[in-house]
Amino acid sequence: MSRNGSALDDPEIARAVETLWSYHRLDTGLDTRTDVGIGLGSHDLSVATVTAELYHRGLFPLIVFTGANAPTTVERFPRGEAVHYREHAIELGVPADAILVEDQATNTGENIARTRDLLAATGHDVHTVTLISRPYQQRRARATCRKLWPEVDVVAAGASTELREYVASIGDEHRVISMLVGDTQRIDGYAQRGFAAPEAMPVDVRDAMALLIDRGYTDRLI
């Protein structure tokens, strides 16, 4: 670690983090038209920002924000992730009647399943979806959707920022790296448990995860 305290100034750590960052970012939904955009709740308000931007570009006519609270979000979004996301999107010019809210989900599987059920209950015939999430949640979100909602074609999107810019926006480098490690572990772990569809994982990604675990980024491991 350098004198300014950034782990990313260590070349070995930086390479490993960039490897995981690139693996998880798909960005297949940045120019694809779908039936609905689904903003997955988290601590990251950029999810709502990107969802609003894609709506204004005409990529989908309907938005669902989904998410209750987790221990990491309850202070920032005390009325629930989806509720705050909706308010932010409306501030960005999205019409209120273009947004549905699912405010009970507490994990990605529930985000997908509860949104699927909400859309069916409100009479929406959905064949294609855009999942909007934290940049590094895209692969896991897509895999979860493919398992729990196989009837739809799914693309994924997140904030179009570089790693260091994203870390600066969150303000907690250790947390972001730990989340990257945790999401990487979940790719295999959740597929094995039947929570998500399998995803290929290259050797360099596994090696990068192992190095970061060895360096102490274990806060989000299961």
Phi and psi in degrees as a GROMACS rama.xvg file:
@    title "Ramachandran Plot"
@    xaxis  label "Phi"
@    yaxis  label "Psi"
@TYPE xy
-80.1265  174.067  SER-2
-63.5216  -27.6309  ARG-3
-82.3278  1.69709  ASN-4
86.6216  7.52486  GLY-5
-91.4714  120.613  SER-6
-64.8068  -26.1129  ALA-7
-71.8991  -6.44432  LEU-8
-84.1272  -6.39105  ASP-9
-85.4921  114.163  ASP-10
-56.6605  -37.0815  PRO-11
-66.6683  -44.7931  GLU-12
-65.5529  -43.8449  ILE-13
-58.9068  -43.7341  ALA-14
-62.3506  -42.0735  ARG-15
-65.4521  -43.0546  ALA-16
-66.5559  -43.0292  VAL-17
-61.6008  -35.7727  GLU-18
-62.7128  -46.0311  THR-19
-67.5643  -42.1061  LEU-20
-56.9803  -46.9592  TRP-21
-67.1262  -35.4773  SER-22
-65.0551  -42.0517  TYR-23
-81.9059  -24.5341  HIS-24
-80.8322  124.311  ARG-25
-108.934  -48.6608  LEU-26
56.407  33.2242  ASP-27
-79.9577  -11.0784  THR-28
-101.897  12.4937  GLY-29
-81.584  -11.9765  LEU-30
-144.582  24.5027  ASP-31
-114.665  128.99  THR-32
-81.0729  133.756  ARG-33
-138.049  175.478  THR-34
-76.8099  -28.6375  ASP-35
-155.8  144.388  VAL-36
-103.404  128.9  GLY-37
-115.248  111.975  ILE-38
-90.9301  115.434  GLY-39
-85.8477  123.371  LEU-40
-63.0048  145.194  GLY-41
-169.025  -167.888  SER-42
-78.4818  -5.69499  HIS-43
-102.91  107.088  ASP-44
-69.8159  -15.2759  LEU-45
-62.1497  -21.4087  SER-46
-59.2665  -46.1852  VAL-47
-67.6318  -37.2419  ALA-48
-62.8889  -48.165  THR-49
-64.6403  -40.5188  VAL-50
-58.9867  -44.6978  THR-51
-62.9699  -41.9845  ALA-52
-61.7707  -44.2377  GLU-53
-67.8378  -35.8852  LEU-54
-61.1028  -47.0099  TYR-55
-65.4331  -23.8853  HIS-56
-81.8296  -0.700402  ARG-57
79.5022  21.9278  GLY-58
-81.7591  -17.9968  LEU-59
-157.937  150.54  PHE-60
-93.2953  -7.80514  PRO-61
-139.712  144.28  LEU-62
-123.481  140.244  ILE-63
-121.245  124.165  VAL-64
-100.808  131.776  PHE-65
-130.425  132.101  THR-66
150.966  134.063  GLY-67
-93.0239  -107.867  ALA-68
-143.385  154.665  ASN-69
-124.634  167.04  ALA-70
-55.5771  -27.8279  PRO-71
-84.4942  -6.30266  THR-72
-121.984  -11.4408  THR-73
-64.5481  -33.0516  VAL-74
-74.7397  -39.1044  GLU-75
-75.1268  -39.1481  ARG-76
-124.493  71.3964  PHE-77
-62.7142  -23.3428  PRO-78
-95.7551  8.57901  ARG-79
107.638  144.564  GLY-80
-59.597  -49.2093  GLU-81
-64.098  -37.3791  ALA-82
-64.2099  -46.0869  VAL-83
-67.2135  -38.4094  HIS-84
-59.7098  -45.6705  TYR-85
-58.5416  -46.975  ARG-86
-60.8116  -40.3849  GLU-87
-65.7544  -42.0779  HIS-88
-63.7032  -39.8226  ALA-89
-63.9949  -39.8802  ILE-90
-59.8266  -28.682  GLU-91
-89.7007  8.72147  LEU-92
98.0575  5.30465  GLY-93
-76.7528  130.293  VAL-94
-61.9699  138.801  PRO-95
-59.4358  -33.2023  ALA-96
-78.6074  -0.0421575  ASP-97
-95.9647  4.92528  ALA-98
-123.215  129.168  ILE-99
-106.666  150.782  LEU-100
-122.885  129.41  VAL-101
-115.156  110.491  GLU-102
-114.571  24.4707  ASP-103
-114.832  -20.4243  GLN-104
-67.1356  139.525  ALA-105
-121.472  3.91628  THR-106
-155.204  173.374  ASN-107
-64.9832  -38.9884  THR-108
-60.0148  -43.8353  GLY-109
-67.8642  -36.7153  GLU-110
-52.4218  -48.8417  ASN-111
-70.5838  -50.5631  ILE-112
-65.2098  -43.5693  ALA-113
-69.8825  -35.3613  ARG-114
-67.2388  -43.921  THR-115
-54.3753  -46.6439  ARG-116
-69.4549  -37.8257  ASP-117
-63.0487  -44.158  LEU-118
-64.5073  -39.963  LEU-119
-65.1562  -41.9176  ALA-120
-67.7239  -26.9254  ALA-121
-96.8597  10.4674  THR-122
80.8595  21.4765  GLY-123
-94.158  123.986  HIS-124
-90.7603  105.681  ASP-125
-112.083  128.561  VAL-126
-119.855  -23.2361  HIS-127
-137.338  141.076  THR-128
-136.063  148.97  VAL-129
-109.921  120.414  THR-130
-92.5722  124.206  LEU-131
-111.825  126.511  ILE-132
-145.495  -178.314  SER-133
-54.4722  146.956  ARG-134
-51.9001  -40.1858  PRO-135
-88.4668  5.01586  TYR-136
-98.6384  -2.28714  GLN-137
-62.2658  -45.608  GLN-138
-65.899  -43.6305  ARG-139
-67.2505  -38.5362  ARG-140
-63.296  -44.4127  ALA-141
-61.8563  -43.4994  ARG-142
-63.3109  -37.8854  ALA-143
-65.7488  -44.0381  THR-144
-63.3739  -41.8539  CYS-145
-62.445  -30.4909  ARG-146
-79.9196  -46.104  LYS-147
-91.0351  -17.6324  LEU-148
-140.79  61.2593  TRP-149
-68.5901  -11.5607  PRO-150
-73.5653  -17.2112  GLU-151
-105.753  153.371  VAL-152
-88.826  134.6  ASP-153
-125.404  136.49  VAL-154
-123.32  163.683  VAL-155
-130.354  151.528  ALA-156
-149.78  159.558  ALA-157
-160.868  179.877  GLY-158
-60.0018  134.471  ALA-159
-87.2203  68.4285  SER-160
-121.101  155.302  THR-161
-79.6532  163.312  GLU-162
-55.527  -53.0634  LEU-163
-64.9102  -36.7153  ARG-164
-63.5774  -40.8911  GLU-165
-66.3983  -45.2645  TYR-166
-57.2631  -43.3739  VAL-167
-63.2858  -37.3805  ALA-168
-68.1132  -32.3225  SER-169
-81.3772  -35.4147  ILE-170
82.7875  14.2796  GLY-171
-148.402  91.7148  ASP-172
-61.0437  -46.2481  GLU-173
-59.84  -40.5932  HIS-174
-63.9485  -45.5768  ARG-175
-63.0042  -45.0693  VAL-176
-64.1323  -41.5412  ILE-177
-63.1661  -38.3881  SER-178
-66.2853  -39.3854  MET-179
-59.3396  -45.834  LEU-180
-62.5144  -45.0766  VAL-181
-62.542  -42.4198  GLY-182
-66.7142  -33.6417  ASP-183
-66.218  -45.4614  THR-184
-59.3639  -37.218  GLN-185
-69.7103  -22.9465  ARG-186
-55.8252  -51.8543  ILE-187
-75.4491  -46.0387  ASP-188
-61.1398  -43.9566  GLY-189
-72.6975  -33.2741  TYR-190
-64.1368  -41.4308  ALA-191
-64.8477  -31.3886  GLN-192
-86.3339  -3.82855  ARG-193
83.9764  13.3649  GLY-194
-86.1591  -18.9116  PHE-195
-150.707  159.114  ALA-196
-73.2301  151.069  ALA-197
-64.6445  147.696  PRO-198
-131.543  137.387  GLU-199
-65.3987  143.852  ALA-200
-133.493  109.433  MET-201
-61.7113  158.666  PRO-202
-60.5627  -39.2235  VAL-203
-65.4078  -29.097  ASP-204
-70.0706  -43.4698  VAL-205
-63.0109  -40.5936  ARG-206
-65.3597  -40.0993  ASP-207
-64.4475  -42.9013  ALA-208
-60.833  -45.1749  MET-209
-61.6603  -41.5203  ALA-210
-62.2368  -44.2741  LEU-211
-69.9257  -34.3599  LEU-212
-61.9827  -44.0175  ILE-213
-61.6846  -30.7007  ASP-214
-85.1498  1.7796  ARG-215
102.591  10.1121  GLY-216
-90.0932  72.8964  TYR-217
-117.443  4.5948  THR-218
-60.2343  -29.5727  ASP-219
-109.59  15.1557  ARG-220
-73.2548  151.403  LEU-221
